[in-house]
Amino acid sequence: MLSRTLVALLLAFVAALSSCGGTGPQRSGGDTSAANARPVPPARVVRAKAAAVLSTLLRTYARRDGGRDPQYFGGGVWHSADKRSWSYTNAGPGGAAAALWAAGYHDPLWRRLATRTFDTVIAQHQAPDGSFTSSDTQSGDVRTTFAASQLAWAYLDLGASLDGAHQRAWRTAIVRAADYELVRQKALSFYVNGNVNLAYIELFDLAWRVTHDEKYRTAANAEWSFTLHPPGARWKGFGLHVVRSAGTASAGYLAESGGGTPGFDAEYTMAQSDIASRIAVESGDRRAVRLMSLEANLLLPRIDRPAFVLSTASGTRHPQAGRTVPFTSPVLELLAWNYGDGALRAAAAPAFKALLHWSLDARGYSDVNRYRGLAAQLAPLLLVGRGAPVR
């Protein structure tokens, strides 16, 4: 477990980096009020903060402190006391290690952790039909899309540092997983839930970037149409719901169902914003940026600040009254700092501080969502100032 002293030192380091200040370009025609004219921190400072936290957490999760420590990296596997999601526990840190390499942190450890992780993921968990399997209880679609997408991110992030054999093996594994979702799971015609269908888009877009096979770009575009506006009575209530139309202040969500009528679930909308953020920085797709904006505007009033705790009460999948979770999506930061949303600038810096705090907080650090967050929430912030331009 991270010691409280180490956490305190890291938070002090993060705070010190904040003192660098700096300003960035203002969005043309944006909000010029004093509250929203807050300086934008230099991109290099944001990336340095995210990298410092990521590298510390990866080293901590990889190291075994004694024979009874259930959390360590060994034999190509990230071991954890939380067994609920093999894909989060392994693909999360593997993808984050590759992201650090791509961001210019060329410590051989990052490349070694990424390659050993994904070599093991393919060898031990990819089934003959292309899916990724495990004995845990996580949804097969969630498991396969997350593992395959992080494998694809790692393929692109490690680039020429991968030898030919690795490139061929990983590319084949990505194609098999994408084809499984496209053909066997009928991703273009079956609505699972907003977050899952959005994950199909991420996988298909990444598969196109890895293989340059146009069928995957076509699939990603078709999945966008289906996810936002599914046709037919069978999918009534699913898709995009815009609850407020007010220009850049518009708000909305993709519907989620826990078995009943589809509707709004705050925690899963936060998860959707994670995925939309990754699609945006990988592709610059304006549909992803718009969805990020709609969801950020809807979630922001439900966030208790400055702690950045999200109320999930009355959700279609989390109906419990009074339930809260940490707000750990990078959506506010990326909208404000990568995509010029001046209205969110005042929230972005404290949101980033809170995300780093939640990431470093020693309590419950072996939770599978902490592992997922390494790649899903922290790694995208290594692309502040570097993400794909909006197209």
C-alpha positions, -999 to 999 in steps of 0.1 A, spaced: 0 0 0 12 35 -7 25 50 25 9 82 37 43 98 37 48 90 0 13 102 -8 20 135 10 53 139 -9 37 133 -43 8 157 -36 34 183 -25 52 176 -58 20 180 -78 12 213 -60 47 226 -67 43 219 -104 11 239 -103 30 271 -94 45 272 -129 14 291 -140 10 300 -177 -17 310 -201 -32 295 -232 -52 305 -262 -87 318 -255 -116 303 -275 -129 327 -301 -162 342 -289 -159 323 -256 -169 334 -221 -146 363 -211 -159 367 -175 -133 368 -147 -144 334 -134 -138 317 -167 -107 336 -178 -87 315 -155 -51 309 -169 -46 276 -187 -17 256 -172 11 248 -196 4 215 -213 39 203 -202 30 209 -166 -2 189 -169 16 160 -186 44 161 -160 19 158 -132 0 130 -148 32 112 -156 46 115 -121 14 100 -106 12 72 -132 48 62 -128 46 61 -91 14 40 -91 28 16 -117 60 10 -97 40 5 -65 15 -19 -81 43 -39 -97 64 -42 -65 57 -70 -40 63 -61 -4 67 -95 12 53 -129 5 18 -120 18 14 -90 -5 -14 -100 -30 -6 -71 -53 24 -73 -76 35 -79 -112 50 -113 -120 50 -137 -149 34 -112 -171 4 -108 -148 -8 -80 -126 -19 -97 -94 -45 -80 -71 -66 -89 -42 -97 -77 -62 -106 -105 -86 -137 -89 -102 -121 -79 -135 -91 -95 -150 -91 -71 -180 -91 -40 -158 -64 -53 -136 -41 -62 -165 -49 -41 -195 -51 -9 -174 -15 -8 -161 -2 -24 -194 -19 4 -214 -7 31 -190 29 19 -192 28 21 -230 13 56 -228 42 67 -206 66 54 -233 47 73 -260 48 105 -240 86 104 -241 94 87 -208 117 60 -223 125 41 -192 129 5 -204 107 -5 -175 76 9 -192 82 -9 -225 90 -41 -206 58 -40 -185 37 -32 -215 50 -60 -237 50 -87 -211 15 -77 -200 0 -79 -235 20 -109 -246 4 -127 -216 -30 -112 -222 -30 -127 -257 -14 -160 -248 -36 -168 -218 -69 -151 -225 -77 -148 -262 -101 -175 -272 -103 -191 -307 -133 -169 -315 -112 -137 -309 -128 -127 -276 -109 -123 -243 -121 -147 -217 -117 -150 -179 -133 -168 -150 -144 -135 -134 -180 -122 -136 -174 -92 -158 -194 -89 -190 -176 -105 -219 -182 -75 -242 -167 -51 -216 -137 -75 -210 -130 -79 -247 -134 -43 -258 -113 -29 -229 -85 -55 -233 -84 -52 -271 -86 -14 -271 -57 -11 -246 -37 -36 -267 -43 -14 -297 -33 18 -278 -1 0 -267 6 -11 -303 3 25 -315 21 39 -284 51 16 -286 53 20 -324 87 12 -340 101 0 -306 81 -32 -312 99 -58 -333 82 -74 -363 71 -105 -345 53 -84 -318 37 -62 -344 23 -91 -363 11 -110 -332 -5 -79 -316 -21 -68 -349 -36 -102 -354 -50 -103 -319 -66 -68 -324 -82 -79 -357 -96 -110 -341 -111 -91 -312 -126 -64 -335 -141 -91 -358 -155 -109 -328 -175 -78 -317 -184 -69 -353 -195 -103 -365 -202 -126 -336 -217 -100 -313 -234 -80 -340 -222 -47 -325 -238 -26 -353 -273 -39 -346 -275 -48 -309 -277 -21 -282 -261 -34 -250 -259 -1 -231 -245 34 -239 -210 27 -224 -206 -6 -241 -217 6 -276 -194 36 -272 -165 11 -264 -173 -6 -297 -166 27 -315 -132 31 -297 -122 -5 -306 -132 -2 -343 -115 32 -347 -83 18 -331 -85 -13 -353 -86 10 -383 -56 30 -371 -36 -2 -365 -45 -21 -397 -56 7 -421 -84 -16 -432 -113 6 -442 -139 -18 -430 -131 -8 -394 -134 29 -401 -168 21 -418 -178 1 -387 -168 29 -364 -190 54 -383 -219 30 -385 -216 23 -347 -216 61 -341 -250 63 -359 -264 33 -341 -252 44 -307 -266 79 -309 -298 71 -327 -307 33 -327 -336 26 -351 -366 5 -344 -390 -1 -315 -367 -27 -299 -343 0 -288 -368 25 -277 -354 47 -250 -317 39 -258 -294 63 -276 -286 100 -271 -309 121 -249 -303 159 -250 -320 172 -220 -310 209 -225 -303 226 -258 -284 258 -251 -254 260 -274 -222 252 -256 -242 247 -224 -263 219 -238 -265 187 -217 -272 151 -224 -263 114 -220 -264 80 -236 -291 59 -220 -283 30 -197 -305 2 -185 -301 -21 -155 -328 -44 -169 -357 -19 -168 -365 13 -188 -334 29 -202 -325 63 -188 -299 84 -170 -273 69 -147 -247 93 -134 -219 69 -128 -222 52 -162 -224 86 -178 -191 94 -162 -178 61 -176 -191 71 -210 -172 104 -208 -140 85 -202 -145 65 -234 -156 96 -254 -124 114 -241 -102 86 -254 -119 85 -287 -115 123 -290 -78 124 -282 -71 94 -306 -92 107 -335 -103 143 -330 -138 131 -339 -162 160 -333 -190 136 -323 -168 125 -294 -161 161 -284 -198 170 -285 -207 140 -264 -180 149 -239 -195 184 -237 -231 172 -233 -221 148 -205 -198 172 -187 -225 199 -186 -250 173 -173 -228 159 -146 -212 191 -133 -242 202 -111 -242 167 -95 -205 171 -84 -198 182 -48 -168 205 -50 -139 209 -41 -137 172 -32 -152 163 -66 -176 136 -54 -204 127 -78 -240 120 -67 -253 88 -84 -287 88 -67 -317 78 -87 -298 63 -116 -312 35 -138 -283 13 -127 -275 29 -94 -309 39 -78 -296 41 -42 -304 73 -24 -274 92 -11 -249 71 -31 -217 89 -42 -185 81 -60 -153 100 -67 -154 120 -100 -124 106 -118 -131 113 -155 -106 135 -174 -135 150 -194 -135 185 -178 -97 189 -182 -96 178 -218 -126 199 -228 -111 230 -211 -74 225 -221 -75 206 -254 -108 218 -269 -111 254 -257 -143 252 -236 -138 283 -216 -170 277 -196 -154 247 -180 -120 263 -173 -128 272 -138 -137 236 -129 -108 219 -148 -79 227 -125 -96 217 -93 -109 186 -111 -74 177 -121 -61 182 -86 -89 160 -72 -82 133 -98 -46 131 -88 -56 130 -52 -81 102 -57 -55 83 -77 -29 86 -50 -52 80 -21 -40 48 -4 -75 37 7 -89 8 -14 -60 11 -39 -64 -25 -51 -99 -19 -64 -101 -30 -101 -113 5 -111 -81 19 -98 -63 -3 -123 -87 7 -151 -82 43 -143 -45 42 -150 -52 38 -187 -88 51 -189 -85 83 -169 -49 93 -162 -32 82 -195 -54 105 -217 -40 135 -198 -6 127 -212 -21 140 -245 -31 174 -232 -17 197 -259 -10 168 -282 -44 152 -289 -58 149 -324 -73 181 -338 -111 182 -341 -123 171 -375 
